[in-house]
Amino acid sequence: MASRTFTDASGVEWLVWEVTPGQHTRPARRTVSALPDELADGWLCFESNAGKRRFYPVPPAWEALPDDKLEVLCRAAVPAGVAPTLPEPTLEGAAAPD
């Protein structure tokens, strides 16, 4: 597994590596996938003291990108462990209470 480090413009050192589903992930419970569809082909994991982020899809030859390009990917990456925001439920179409 390829990995590398870079230091961003604010001085934070990041470790970056590619994750392939099934290779380094926990197995899905039952037959339902534990991963969102957008992660099915893998992602780059960025980790530092500032947190952990995922970037997908994995860019070709990411290992050879200059540090400034990796920083752009890191800034665009989604923080890990943050659930997507779901719309607020509405009562539209719901039966009126008695």
C-alpha positions in Angstrom: 0.0 0.0 0.0 1.5 3.3 -1.1 1.5 6.2 1.4 3.2 9.5 1.7 3.3 12.6 3.8 3.1 16.3 3.1 2.9 19.5 5.1 0.2 21.9 4.1 0.5 25.7 3.9 -0.5 26.1 7.6 2.2 23.7 8.8 0.1 20.6 9.4 1.7 17.4 8.4 -0.7 14.9 6.7 -0.3 11.2 6.1 -2.0 10.1 2.8 -2.8 6.6 1.7 -5.2 4.8 -0.7 -8.0 2.6 0.7 -9.5 -0.2 -1.3 -12.8 -1.4 0.0 -12.7 -4.9 1.3 -8.9 -4.7 1.7 -8.7 -2.4 4.8 -12.3 -1.8 5.7 -14.5 -3.6 8.2 -16.7 -6.3 6.6 -20.3 -5.2 5.9 -22.9 -6.5 8.3 -25.2 -9.1 6.7 -25.6 -8.5 3.0 -26.0 -4.7 3.2 -22.9 -2.7 2.3 -21.5 -0.6 5.1 -20.0 1.9 2.6 -21.8 4.6 0.7 -21.9 4.0 -3.1 -19.4 6.8 -3.8 -16.7 5.0 -1.8 -17.2 1.7 -3.7 -14.1 2.2 -5.8 -11.9 3.4 -3.0 -10.7 6.7 -1.6 -7.6 8.6 -0.4 -7.4 8.9 3.3 -5.8 12.0 4.7 -4.9 11.9 8.4 -3.3 14.4 10.8 -3.7 15.9 14.3 -6.3 18.1 12.6 -8.5 15.1 11.7 -9.2 12.4 9.1 -10.6 13.1 5.7 -11.6 11.1 2.6 -11.2 12.1 -1.0 -12.9 10.2 -3.8 -12.5 9.0 -6.5 -8.8 8.2 -6.2 -6.9 10.3 -8.8 -4.6 8.4 -11.1 -0.9 8.6 -10.1 -1.8 10.4 -6.9 1.5 9.2 -5.3 3.4 11.4 -7.8 1.4 14.6 -7.3 3.3 17.6 -5.9 2.5 18.6 -2.3 0.5 21.7 -3.4 -1.9 19.5 -5.5 -2.3 17.0 -2.6 -3.2 19.9 -0.3 -6.0 20.9 -2.8 -7.3 17.3 -2.7 -7.1 17.4 1.1 -9.0 20.6 1.4 -11.7 19.2 -0.9 -11.9 15.9 1.0 -14.9 15.0 3.2 -14.2 14.8 7.0 -14.4 11.1 8.0 -17.1 10.2 10.5 -19.4 13.0 9.5 -22.8 11.8 8.4 -24.3 13.5 5.4 -26.9 16.1 6.3 -30.4 14.7 5.7 -33.4 16.9 5.0 -35.6 17.8 7.9 -38.8 15.6 8.0 -42.0 17.4 7.2 -45.6 16.7 8.1 -46.7 17.3 4.6 -48.9 14.5 3.5 -49.1 13.0 7.0 -52.4 12.3 8.6 -53.6 15.0 11.0 -53.5 13.9 14.7 -56.9 13.1 16.3 
